[in-house]
């Protein structure tokens, strides 16, 4: 039975950074066009329209990388886009596997260019890998964050493969290093991922629900409550794990009641609200 590793929802919250990263690359060719297209997607409240339009960005970034394959910034932008789209907006399992693998490959290639020792350690046992992660400095926090999140997305897409599941501690090590270097990175987004990972299992099976709860609270505080996906994952991962129906329903109702139209977060919030309604309905049978 595959382990429950819900990065699919978590990845949606990274979409703003992903598209902004792509825009920063394309800016050199067409600043106004890139900015307008990015804003249009991030502030779109029609999920289907966004899902249909985003593949054009994937083709664009592929072409740019093909023309400049040693550009780490381009590779990271491509990794963000493929990872977020494959994990957050694709429902076909085989297609999700291909897209998330593509994103992870771009992230690994960027890591090999900027952090070659860390790149080599990815093929080694956990201890030497963790030792290299501990050496990463603040200037490379963005690289290891993209590596971690695209790696998590690939694990999600291959959740029935225990070889992939075995890589979870490596993702955890990368995320922990991001927190050590910059606790407020991306307005607390890293804590959302940490919260998900801490609540994969109940405490009796090695999970850390109390740590997960604290991580979700930090994510909410650092985001100013603007990212409704944090509330949805908090309810889905922690509240259900500890059978706290009151917290579960409160978080989901808060997400639904919020105005989704926040700068650069509208699409993410609309997706979160759709999921919140589904969780509220299924919660009637869960609790």
BELZI-V999491 format. One record per residue. N is the residue number from 1. RES is the residue in three letters. SS is DSSP state (A for helix, B for strand, O for the rest). PHI is phi in degrees with one decimal (NA if undefined). OMEGA is omega in whole degrees, -180 to 180 (NA if undefined). Layout:
BEGIN
n res ss phi omega
N RES SS PHI OMEGA
N RES SS PHI OMEGA
END
This chain:
BEGIN
n res ss phi omega
1 UNK O NA -177
2 UNK O -66.4 178
3 UNK O -71.2 -180
4 UNK O -80.2 -177
5 UNK O -136.8 -166
6 UNK O -81.8 176
7 UNK A -75.4 178
8 UNK A -52.5 180
9 UNK A -72.8 -178
10 UNK A -61.7 -177
11 UNK A -64.1 -179
12 UNK A -59.0 -176
13 UNK O -71.8 179
14 UNK O -86.8 -172
15 UNK A -65.4 -179
16 UNK A -60.2 179
17 UNK A -64.1 -178
18 UNK A -61.9 -178
19 UNK A -69.1 177
20 UNK A -63.3 179
21 UNK A -63.1 178
22 UNK A -63.7 -179
23 UNK A -61.1 -178
24 UNK A -64.3 178
25 UNK A -76.6 -177
26 UNK A -72.0 -179
27 UNK A -51.7 -177
28 UNK A -62.4 -179
29 UNK A -89.3 -176
30 UNK A -156.9 -177
31 UNK A -55.6 -174
32 UNK A -66.5 -179
33 UNK A -61.9 -179
34 UNK A -62.6 -179
35 UNK A -63.0 -178
36 UNK A -67.9 179
37 UNK A -64.7 180
38 UNK A -62.2 180
39 UNK A -61.2 180
40 UNK A -62.0 180
41 UNK A -73.0 -177
42 UNK A -64.0 -178
43 UNK O -102.5 179
44 UNK O -81.7 178
45 UNK O -104.9 175
46 UNK O -109.7 -174
47 UNK A -63.5 -179
48 UNK A -63.0 179
49 UNK A -61.9 179
50 UNK A -64.4 -179
51 UNK A -60.0 -179
52 UNK A -73.8 -175
53 UNK A -89.2 -174
54 UNK A -64.2 179
55 UNK A -54.3 178
56 UNK A -63.0 176
57 UNK A -66.5 -180
58 UNK A -63.1 178
59 UNK A -65.1 179
60 UNK A -63.3 -177
61 UNK A -68.8 175
62 UNK A -59.8 180
63 UNK A -63.6 179
64 UNK A -64.4 180
65 UNK A -67.9 179
66 UNK A -61.2 179
67 UNK A -80.9 -178
68 UNK O -146.1 -171
69 UNK O -69.4 180
70 UNK O -104.7 179
71 UNK O -92.6 -176
72 UNK A -63.0 180
73 UNK A -64.3 177
74 UNK A -62.6 -179
75 UNK A -62.8 179
76 UNK A -67.5 177
77 UNK A -63.0 178
78 UNK A -64.7 179
79 UNK A -62.1 180
80 UNK A -61.1 -177
81 UNK A -64.3 -179
82 UNK A -65.3 -180
83 UNK A -64.6 -178
84 UNK A -68.3 -179
85 UNK A -68.8 -178
86 UNK A -65.8 -178
87 UNK A -88.5 -171
88 UNK A -103.9 -171
89 UNK O -129.1 180
90 UNK O -108.9 -177
91 UNK O -105.0 180
92 UNK O -75.6 -174
93 UNK A -55.6 -177
94 UNK A -66.5 179
95 UNK A -68.4 177
96 UNK A -60.8 178
97 UNK A -62.3 -180
98 UNK A -65.2 -176
99 UNK A -68.2 180
100 UNK A -69.3 176
101 UNK A -65.5 178
102 UNK A -63.0 179
103 UNK A -63.0 179
104 UNK A -64.5 178
105 UNK A -62.0 177
106 UNK A -61.4 -180
107 UNK A -64.9 179
108 UNK A -66.2 178
109 UNK A -62.9 177
110 UNK A -64.3 178
111 UNK A -63.6 -180
112 UNK A -64.8 178
113 UNK A -75.5 -173
114 UNK A -100.6 -179
115 UNK O -134.0 -174
116 UNK A -60.0 180
117 UNK A -66.3 177
118 UNK A -64.9 179
119 UNK A -58.0 -179
120 UNK A -63.9 -177
121 UNK A -70.9 180
122 UNK O -64.6 178
123 UNK O -95.4 -178
124 UNK O -102.7 176
125 UNK O -58.6 -173
126 UNK A -61.5 -174
127 UNK A -59.7 177
128 UNK A -65.6 176
129 UNK A -62.7 -180
130 UNK A -60.9 179
131 UNK A -64.4 178
132 UNK A -71.3 177
133 UNK A -59.0 -178
134 UNK O -65.3 -179
135 UNK O -89.0 -176
136 UNK O -65.8 -179
137 UNK O -97.6 -174
138 UNK A -60.3 -177
139 UNK A -67.3 -178
140 UNK A -109.0 -178
141 UNK A -61.7 180
142 UNK A -65.2 180
143 UNK A -64.3 -177
144 UNK A -72.4 177
145 UNK A -69.2 178
146 UNK A -64.8 177
147 UNK A -59.0 -179
148 UNK A -64.2 -174
149 UNK A -72.0 177
150 UNK A -72.3 176
151 UNK A -64.8 178
152 UNK A -61.0 178
153 UNK A -64.0 178
154 UNK A -67.4 177
155 UNK A -61.9 179
156 UNK A -57.6 -177
157 UNK A -71.1 -180
158 UNK O -121.7 -171
159 UNK O -69.8 175
160 UNK O -93.1 -179
161 UNK O -100.3 -176
162 UNK A -68.3 174
163 UNK A -65.9 177
164 UNK A -68.9 180
165 UNK A -58.8 -179
166 UNK O -64.3 180
167 UNK O -84.8 -178
168 UNK A -55.2 179
169 UNK A -59.0 178
170 UNK A -70.6 175
171 UNK A -61.9 179
172 UNK A -58.5 -179
173 UNK A -62.2 179
174 UNK A -65.5 180
175 UNK A -65.0 178
176 UNK A -62.0 179
177 UNK A -68.3 177
178 UNK A -59.2 180
179 UNK A -62.5 -180
180 UNK A -63.5 -178
181 UNK A -83.4 -176
182 UNK O -154.4 -176
183 UNK O -57.0 -178
184 UNK O -98.2 -175
185 UNK A -56.1 -180
186 UNK A 49.9 176
187 UNK A 54.6 174
188 UNK A 84.8 -178
189 UNK A -58.0 -179
190 UNK A -60.5 179
191 UNK A -68.0 176
192 UNK A -64.4 177
193 UNK A -62.5 179
194 UNK A -63.4 178
195 UNK A -62.8 177
196 UNK A -60.9 -176
197 UNK A -67.8 -180
198 UNK A -72.1 -176
199 UNK O -112.5 177
200 UNK O -67.4 -177
201 UNK O -134.6 173
202 UNK O -68.0 -178
203 UNK A -58.1 -179
204 UNK A -64.6 -180
205 UNK A -112.3 176
206 UNK O 99.0 177
207 UNK O -72.6 -179
208 UNK O -131.0 -175
209 UNK A -60.4 179
210 UNK A -64.5 177
211 UNK A -65.3 179
212 UNK A -62.3 178
213 UNK A -59.7 179
214 UNK A -63.3 179
215 UNK A -64.6 179
216 UNK A -63.5 178
217 UNK A -63.9 178
218 UNK A -64.8 179
219 UNK A -61.7 178
220 UNK A -62.7 -178
221 UNK A -64.3 -176
222 UNK A -70.8 178
223 UNK A -87.6 -177
224 UNK O 67.6 -180
225 UNK O 72.2 -176
226 UNK O -81.6 -179
227 UNK O -89.6 -176
228 UNK A -71.4 177
229 UNK A -63.6 177
230 UNK A -62.4 179
231 UNK A -63.1 -179
232 UNK A -63.4 180
233 UNK A -70.3 176
234 UNK A -59.2 180
235 UNK A -68.8 -175
236 UNK A -67.6 -174
237 UNK A -88.3 -175
238 UNK A -89.1 -174
239 UNK A -60.6 178
240 UNK A -71.3 -179
241 UNK A -61.7 -178
242 UNK O -101.5 178
243 UNK O 55.8 176
244 UNK O -101.0 -176
245 UNK A -65.4 -178
246 UNK A -61.8 179
247 UNK A -64.8 180
248 UNK A -53.8 -177
249 UNK A -69.4 180
250 UNK A -63.3 -179
251 UNK A -61.8 -178
252 UNK A -69.3 178
253 UNK A -67.3 176
254 UNK A -64.5 179
255 UNK A -64.0 -179
256 UNK A -68.1 -177
257 UNK A -75.0 -177
258 UNK O -68.0 172
259 UNK O -72.8 -177
260 UNK O -71.7 -174
261 UNK O -80.1 175
262 UNK O -115.1 -180
263 UNK O -52.4 177
264 UNK O 67.6 -179
265 UNK O -129.8 -175
266 UNK A -59.2 -179
267 UNK A -60.5 -180
268 UNK A -61.2 -178
269 UNK A -66.9 178
270 UNK A -65.0 176
271 UNK A -61.2 180
272 UNK A -61.2 -180
273 UNK A -66.1 176
274 UNK A -61.2 -180
275 UNK A -68.5 180
276 UNK A -62.5 179
277 UNK A -63.8 178
278 UNK A -65.1 -180
279 UNK A -68.4 177
280 UNK A -62.1 -179
281 UNK A -68.2 -180
282 UNK A -70.9 179
283 UNK A -65.2 178
284 UNK A -62.3 178
285 UNK A -93.6 -176
286 UNK A -74.1 -175
287 UNK O -92.8 NA
END
